[in-house]
C-alpha cells in the first residue's frame, strides 16, 4: 500500500464524521488485509538488466 496517501491533509468535522472516521480506523485494525506471498529475482548481470529494461520499456508502450 502506498504510504503517500497517509500524508494528505483532510478535515474531519462534526460528531458524525468523527464517529465514522474512528469506526473506519478500528475496522481496518481489526480486519487487516491478508499478506500475499511474493517472489523476486535479483538481477546482477548487466545484460540481464538490459533485457529486463527492454521488456519493461516495451510493456510501458515505449516510454
TAUR-V527267 format. One record per residue. N is the residue number from 1. RES is the residue in one letter. SS is DSSP state (2 for helix, 1 for strand, 0 for the rest). D_CENTER is the distance of its C-alpha to the mean C-alpha in Angstrom with 1 decimal. Layout:
# TAUR-V527267
N,RES,SS,D_CENTER
N,RES,SS,D_CENTER
This chain:
# TAUR-V527267
1,X,0,2.5
2,X,0,3.4
3,X,0,7.0
4,X,2,8.9
5,X,2,9.3
6,X,2,11.3
7,X,2,13.7
8,X,0,14.9
9,X,0,18.5
10,X,0,19.6
11,X,0,23.0
12,X,0,23.9
13,X,0,27.6
14,X,0,30.1
15,X,2,30.5
16,X,2,29.0
17,X,2,25.7
18,X,2,25.5
19,X,2,26.3
20,X,2,23.6
21,X,2,21.0
22,X,2,22.2
23,X,2,22.3
24,X,2,18.7
25,X,2,17.7
26,X,2,20.2
27,X,2,19.0
28,X,2,15.5
29,X,2,17.1
30,X,2,19.6
31,X,0,17.5
32,X,0,14.3
33,X,0,12.1
34,X,0,13.8
35,X,0,12.7
36,X,0,12.8
37,X,0,15.1
38,X,0,14.1
39,X,0,16.6
40,X,0,16.8
41,X,0,19.9
42,X,0,20.9
43,X,0,22.9
44,X,0,25.7
45,X,0,28.4
46,X,2,28.6
47,X,2,29.5
48,X,2,26.6
49,X,2,24.2
50,X,2,26.2
51,X,2,26.1
52,X,2,22.4
53,X,2,21.9
54,X,2,24.5
55,X,2,22.7
56,X,2,19.5
57,X,2,21.6
58,X,2,23.3
59,X,2,20.3
60,X,0,19.1
61,X,0,22.5
62,X,0,24.2
63,X,0,22.2
